[in-house]
Amino acid sequence: MAVTKLIVIGNKGRGKVGKSGIAATLDYVCNHDKTNHGEYVSGFNCNPETAANEFAITKLSANKTGGRQGYHLIQSFAPGESNPQQAHEIGCKLADELLQGRFDYVVSTHQDKEHIHNHIVFNSVSFVDGKKFHGAANIFNKIAAISDSLCWEYGLSIVEERQAKGKSYAEHRADKQGLSWKSKLREILDDCIRRAKDWEEFLSLMREAECEIKFGKHICFRMKSQQRFTRGKTLGLRYTEDRIKSQLRGVFIDINAPQSQPKRTLIYDIDNSVKAKQSAGLKHWMEIQNLKMAAMTINYLSDNNLMNYKTLSAKCTETKSKRDTSLARIKEVESRIKVLKSQIKDLDTFRKNKPAVEKLDSVLFKEKYRREHDSEFILFESARKSLKEHFPDNKFPTIKSLREEMSSLYSEKEKLYPEYYSAKDELKNLDVYKKNVDYILGKESSREPHNRSRDNHGLE
């Protein structure tokens, strides 16, 4: 089992208690007394003894010397569970997976305490493209997931299911007693998973339980009493869409194993890389990566019968069309659902207040009655005016018919989202591999290494 911690090293920030800045942090982590005389100290694209200066040179060449100077990642193992050699190997793999060969780093394994632990100090600026390391909101979870995956690979124990956020005492107590809304939502999900035979029946049971589902990058759930949707992974890793489907198939998946997909990477343009020209080691690393990416590209094209360039181009066009068509229909459906919700609300308000309005003709003291029921008249008139915009002939539909239409649209939306994200993900694959083919065939004269664009079309 290993726990991780990430510390930011700033111009005046501290990288270790009593040690400030990159140089002092590296001096601490590379201490020979703690690392068996430097046996368990490694550097990537830098010499551990001169790493502080090399980090600074990278920043100067990118003209990014201000702000955060680096990061200090600590990975601690349970006492007696690992040995220095194994721990150091895991630490190097953690740094490789997290930094993807873009940042200089030093890994040092300390064995001066009961628990063996790694110190990973890495630069804030990439020596590949000069961009800064940006820790997203989920960077801590990402580091923990990589660490857990490596521990699992090496046969070490794993930290029990992690929570994205901490709990207050009140929430913790309510959760233990089964009174929190998260506990109730888990109970509904567990019951539906247990009773359902397949995914369609699971969705049907969730609707019967009045629990709404929203599809997207992350599946979300909302009970009738909830105001906002809750992501499945917030309830626990076994409530993600993939793992719910696996449970329905009777397949057990370890809840601590991170869900990951093979990384799709563009081939490096070594001839136009200034960094590659400056560093023979980096150029050699890029050449190895390019061989891997070329092999991955050929395998993908072969497995999908896309070895013909015209077929590949046509597949890209077809997949893009599928994605765009699904997206357009999703927006149409969501827009119609929004209108239906408004109409149902107006019809309900209209019919609830209609008796009070119609009674005005039969009462004796009309002005007094109107004053006493002023709110009913205002709500009725507002609802009637809104409904007339949609139904100018004053032939209002029944709430039942509108709800049936909305239910049908929700079902269609549940099918459209997987289609959209499947096409979107396939197009990302095709785009990367086609760019690699173009580069290999010389169809692109130059481009930035790993040029990526954000493509979410407003959906999360």
C-alpha positions in Angstrom: 0.0 0.0 0.0 1.3 3.5 -0.9 0.0 6.9 0.0 0.9 10.0 -2.1 1.3 13.7 -1.4 2.1 16.6 -3.8 3.8 19.8 -2.7 4.2 22.9 -4.9 7.7 24.5 -5.0 7.5 28.2 -5.6 10.0 31.1 -5.8 9.7 31.5 -2.1 7.6 28.4 -1.3 8.9 25.5 0.6 9.5 22.1 -0.9 10.2 20.4 2.5 9.9 21.6 6.1 12.9 23.9 6.6 14.0 23.6 2.9 12.9 26.2 0.4 13.3 26.2 -3.4 14.3 23.6 -5.9 18.0 23.5 -5.0 17.3 22.9 -1.3 14.6 20.4 -2.0 16.9 18.3 -4.2 19.7 18.6 -1.7 17.4 17.1 0.9 16.0 14.3 -1.2 19.4 13.2 -2.7 21.0 12.9 0.8 23.4 10.0 0.6 22.7 8.9 4.2 19.1 8.3 3.3 19.6 6.7 -0.1 22.3 4.1 0.6 25.1 6.5 -0.7 23.1 7.5 -3.8 22.3 4.0 -4.9 18.6 4.7 -5.1 18.7 8.1 -6.9 17.8 8.4 -10.6 17.3 11.3 -12.9 15.4 11.7 -16.2 16.9 14.1 -18.8 19.1 15.4 -16.0 21.9 14.5 -13.7 20.6 14.4 -10.0 23.7 16.3 -8.9 23.2 19.2 -11.3 19.4 18.9 -11.7 18.6 22.3 -10.1 20.7 24.1 -12.7 19.3 22.0 -15.5 15.8 22.8 -14.4 16.7 26.5 -14.5 18.1 26.2 -18.0 14.9 24.6 -19.3 12.9 27.5 -17.8 15.3 30.1 -19.3 15.0 28.5 -22.8 11.2 28.7 -22.5 11.3 32.2 -21.0 9.2 31.0 -18.1 11.3 31.7 -14.9 8.5 33.0 -12.7 5.8 31.4 -10.7 5.9 27.8 -9.7 9.4 26.4 -10.0 8.7 22.7 -9.6 6.8 20.0 -7.7 7.7 17.6 -4.9 5.7 14.3 -5.0 6.1 11.9 -2.0 5.0 8.3 -2.2 5.1 6.4 1.1 4.8 2.6 1.4 3.4 0.6 4.4 6.2 -0.5 6.8 7.7 -3.8 5.8 5.7 -4.2 2.6 8.3 -3.2 0.0 12.1 -3.0 -0.3 14.3 -0.1 -1.6 14.9 -1.6 -5.0 11.2 -2.3 -5.7 10.1 1.0 -4.2 12.5 2.9 -6.4 11.4 1.0 -9.5 7.7 1.9 -8.7 8.7 5.5 -8.1 10.3 5.8 -11.5 7.3 4.2 -13.2 5.0 6.6 -11.4 7.0 9.6 -12.6 7.1 8.2 -16.2 3.3 7.6 -16.3 2.5 11.0 -14.7 4.9 13.2 -16.7 4.8 11.3 -20.0 8.5 12.1 -20.8 7.9 15.8 -20.9 9.5 17.0 -17.7 12.9 16.6 -16.1 12.7 14.7 -12.8 14.7 13.2 -10.0 13.5 10.1 -8.1 15.1 9.4 -4.7 14.1 6.5 -2.4 14.7 7.0 1.3 15.1 4.1 3.7 16.0 6.0 6.8 12.6 5.5 8.4 10.4 2.5 9.2 8.4 3.1 6.1 10.3 3.3 2.7 9.2 6.3 0.7 10.0 7.9 -2.6 10.7 11.6 -3.3 10.0 12.7 -6.9 11.0 16.3 -7.7 10.1 17.5 -11.2 10.4 20.7 -13.2 7.4 23.0 -13.7 8.3 23.6 -17.3 8.5 20.9 -20.0 11.8 20.5 -21.9 9.7 19.1 -24.9 7.4 22.0 -25.7 8.2 24.7 -23.0 4.7 24.4 -21.5 4.1 24.5 -17.8 2.8 21.6 -15.8 -0.8 22.3 -14.9 -2.2 20.2 -12.1 -5.9 19.9 -12.8 -8.5 19.7 -10.1 -8.3 15.9 -10.1 -4.4 15.7 -10.2 -4.3 14.2 -6.7 -6.8 11.5 -7.7 -4.8 10.8 -10.9 -1.5 10.4 -8.9 -3.2 8.1 -6.4 -4.8 6.0 -9.2 -1.4 5.6 -11.0 0.2 4.7 -7.6 -2.5 2.2 -6.8 -2.2 0.6 -10.3 1.5 0.1 -9.9 1.1 -1.3 -6.4 -1.4 -3.8 -7.8 1.0 -4.7 -10.5 3.7 -5.4 -8.0 1.4 -7.4 -5.7 1.3 -4.8 -3.0 -1.9 -3.9 -1.1 -4.0 -0.9 -2.2 -5.6 1.9 -0.3 -9.3 1.3 0.2 -11.7 3.1 -2.1 -10.7 6.7 -2.2 -13.2 9.6 -1.8 -12.9 12.5 -4.1 -13.8 14.9 -1.2 -13.8 14.6 2.6 -16.9 14.3 4.7 -18.1 16.5 7.5 -18.8 14.7 10.8 -22.6 15.1 10.2 -22.4 13.6 6.8 -20.1 10.8 8.0 -22.5 9.9 10.8 -25.6 10.1 8.5 -23.8 7.9 6.0 -23.0 5.3 8.7 -26.6 5.3 9.8 -27.9 5.0 6.2 -29.7 8.4 6.5 -27.7 10.5 4.0 -29.0 11.1 0.5 -25.8 9.4 -0.8 -26.6 6.3 1.2 -30.2 6.3 -0.1 -29.0 6.7 -3.7 -26.6 3.8 -3.3 -29.4 1.7 -1.9 -31.5 2.4 -5.0 -28.6 1.7 -7.4 -27.7 -1.6 -5.5 -31.3 -2.7 -5.6 -31.7 -2.0 -9.3 -28.4 -3.6 -10.2 -29.4 -6.7 -8.2 -32.8 -7.0 -9.8 -31.9 -6.1 -13.4 -30.9 -8.7 -16.0 -29.4 -6.2 -18.5 -28.8 -2.5 -19.0 -32.2 -1.7 -20.4 -34.0 -3.3 -17.5 -31.6 -1.4 -15.1 -32.7 1.9 -16.7 -36.3 0.9 -16.5 -36.0 0.1 -12.8 -34.3 3.3 -12.1 -37.2 5.2 -13.8 -39.6 3.2 -11.6 -37.7 4.3 -8.6 -38.0 7.9 -9.8 -34.3 8.2 -10.1 -33.2 10.3 -13.1 -30.1 9.4 -15.1 -27.9 11.9 -17.1 -25.4 10.5 -19.5 -22.2 12.3 -20.6 -18.5 12.0 -19.9 -19.6 10.8 -16.4 -22.9 9.1 -15.7 -24.9 11.0 -13.1 -28.0 10.2 -10.9 -30.6 12.3 -9.2 -33.4 11.1 -6.8 -36.7 12.9 -6.9 -35.9 14.8 -3.7 -32.5 16.0 -5.0 -31.9 19.4 -6.6 -28.7 18.5 -8.4 -27.3 15.4 -10.2 -24.5 13.4 -8.5 -21.8 11.7 -10.4 -21.7 7.9 -10.1 -18.0 7.9 -9.2 -18.7 10.3 -6.3 -20.9 7.6 -4.8 -18.1 5.0 -5.3 -16.0 3.6 -8.2 -18.4 0.7 -8.6 -21.1 3.1 -9.7 -19.5 4.3 -12.9 -21.3 3.3 -16.1 -18.7 0.7 -17.2 -18.7 -1.0 -13.8 -22.4 -1.1 -13.4 -22.6 -2.8 -16.8 -20.0 -5.3 -15.7 -21.9 -6.1 -12.6 -25.1 -6.7 -14.7 -23.0 -9.2 -16.7 -21.9 -10.8 -13.5 -18.3 -9.7 -14.0 -16.5 -8.6 -10.8 -14.1 -5.7 -11.3 -11.9 -4.6 -8.4 -13.2 -1.2 -7.4 -9.7 0.1 -6.7 -8.3 -0.7 -10.1 -8.2 2.6 -12.1 -10.0 2.7 -15.4 -7.6 3.7 -18.1 -7.4 3.4 -21.9 -4.3 3.1 -24.1 -2.8 6.5 -24.7 -3.2 7.8 -28.2 -0.1 9.9 -29.2 1.0 11.8 -32.2 4.4 11.0 -33.7 7.0 13.6 -32.7 8.3 15.9 -35.4 12.0 15.4 -34.5 13.3 17.4 -37.5 11.5 20.5 -36.4 12.0 20.1 -32.6 14.5 22.6 -31.2 14.8 20.6 -28.0 15.7 17.4 -29.9 18.5 19.2 -31.6 19.8 20.5 -28.2 19.7 17.1 -26.5 20.9 13.9 -28.0 19.2 11.9 -25.1 15.9 13.5 -25.8 16.2 12.9 -29.5 16.9 9.2 -28.8 13.9 9.0 -26.5 11.7 10.6 -29.2 12.9 8.2 -31.8 12.0 5.2 -29.6 8.5 6.7 -28.9 8.0 7.3 -32.6 8.7 3.6 -33.4 6.1 2.7 -30.7 3.6 5.1 -32.1 4.2 4.0 -35.7 3.7 0.3 -34.6 0.5 1.2 -32.7 -0.8 3.1 -35.7 -0.2 0.2 -38.1 -1.8 -2.3 -35.6 -4.9 -0.1 -35.3 -5.3 0.4 -39.1 -4.7 -3.3 -39.7 -7.2 -4.4 -37.0 -9.9 -2.1 -38.4 -9.3 -2.8 -42.1 -8.1 0.8 -42.8 -4.8 0.1 -44.5 -6.0 1.9 -47.6 -5.6 5.7 -47.3 -8.9 6.5 -49.1 -10.7 4.1 -46.8 -9.2 5.8 -43.8 -10.2 9.2 -45.0 -13.7 8.0 -45.8 -14.0 6.5 -42.3 -12.9 9.8 -40.7 -15.6 11.6 -42.7 -18.3 9.0 -41.9 -17.5 9.0 -38.1 -17.5 12.8 -38.0 -20.9 12.8 -39.6 -22.2 10.3 -37.0 -20.8 12.4 -34.2 -22.3 15.6 -35.5 -25.7 14.0 -36.3 -25.9 12.5 -32.8 -24.9 15.8 -31.2 -27.5 17.8 -33.2 -30.2 15.4 -32.3 -29.2 15.4 -28.6 -29.5 19.2 -28.6 -32.9 19.0 -30.3 -34.1 16.4 -27.8 -32.8 18.4 -24.8 -34.4 21.6 -26.2 -37.8 19.8 -26.6 -37.6 18.3 -23.1 -37.0 21.8 -21.7 -40.1 23.1 -23.5 -42.2 20.1 -22.3 -41.2 20.7 -18.7 -42.2 24.3 -19.0 -45.6 23.3 -20.6 -46.3 20.7 -18.0 -45.6 23.2 -15.2 -47.9 25.8 -16.9 -50.7 23.3 -17.5 -50.5 22.2 -13.9 -50.6 25.8 -12.7 -53.4 26.6 -15.1 -55.7 23.7 -14.0 -55.1 24.1 -10.3 -56.1 27.8 -10.4 -58.8 27.5 -13.0 -61.7 26.6 -10.6 -60.9 29.7 -8.4 -61.0 32.0 -11.5 -64.2 30.5 -12.9 -66.0 30.8 -9.6 -65.8 34.6 -9.9 -68.9 34.7 -12.2 -71.0 33.0 -9.5 -70.0 35.0 -6.4 -71.9 38.1 -5.2 -69.1 40.3 -4.0 -66.8 40.0 -7.0 -64.2 42.7 -6.0 -63.8 41.2 -2.5 -63.4 37.7 -3.9 -60.9 38.9 -6.5 -58.8 40.5 -3.7 -58.9 37.4 -1.6 -57.8 35.2 -4.5 -55.5 37.6 -6.3 -52.5 35.2 -6.3 -54.6 32.5 -8.0 -55.7 35.0 -10.7 -52.1 36.1 -11.3 -50.8 32.5 -11.6 -53.7 31.5 -13.8 -53.3 34.4 -16.2 -49.5 34.0 -16.4 -49.9 30.2 -17.2 -52.6 30.9 -19.7 -50.6 33.5 -21.5 -47.5 31.2 -21.7 -49.6 28.2 -23.0 -51.3 30.4 -25.6 -47.9 31.1 -27.1 -47.4 27.4 -27.7 -51.1 26.6 -28.5 -52.7 29.7 -30.1 -55.9 27.7 -30.8 -56.5 27.3 -27.0 -56.5 23.5 -27.5 -54.3 22.5 -24.6 -52.9 19.0 -24.5 -53.2 16.7 -21.4 -50.3 16.6 -18.9 -50.3 12.8 -19.4 -49.6 13.1 -23.2 -46.8 15.6 -22.5 -45.2 13.3 -19.9 -45.4 10.3 -22.3 -43.6 12.4 -25.0 -41.0 13.5 -22.4 -40.5 9.9 -21.3 -40.0 8.8 -24.9 -37.5 11.6 -25.4 -35.5 10.6 -22.3 -35.3 7.1 -23.6 -34.0 8.4 -27.0 -31.5 10.6 -25.2 -30.2 7.6 -23.2 -29.4 5.9 -26.5 -28.0 9.0 -28.2 -25.4 9.8 -25.6 -23.5 6.5 -25.9 -23.7 6.8 -29.7 -22.3 10.3 -29.6 -19.5 9.6 -27.2 -18.6 6.4 -29.0 -18.4 8.3 -32.3 -16.5 11.1 -30.6 -13.9 8.7 -29.1 -13.5 6.8 -32.3 -13.0 10.0 -34.2 -10.2 11.0 -31.8 -8.5 7.7 -32.5 -8.9 8.1 -36.2 -7.7 11.7 -36.1 -4.5 10.8 -34.2 -3.7 7.8 -36.4 -4.5 9.6 -39.6 -2.2 12.5 -38.6 0.5 9.9 -37.9 -0.1 8.3 -41.4 0.1 11.8 -43.0 3.4 12.5 -41.2 4.9 9.2 -42.2 3.8 9.7 -45.9 5.2 13.3 -45.8 1.7 14.9 -46.2 2.5 17.3 -43.3 5.7 19.4 -43.6 5.8 20.5 -40.0 3.7 20.6 -36.9 4.2 21.0 -33.1 4.9 17.8 -31.2 1.7 16.4 -29.6 -0.5 19.1 -31.0 -3.9 18.6 -29.4 -7.2 20.5 -29.4 -10.0 20.4 -26.9 -13.1 19.0 -28.5 -16.1 18.7 -26.2 -18.8 20.5 -28.2 -20.2 21.8 -25.0 -20.8 18.4 -23.4 -19.1 17.0 -20.4 
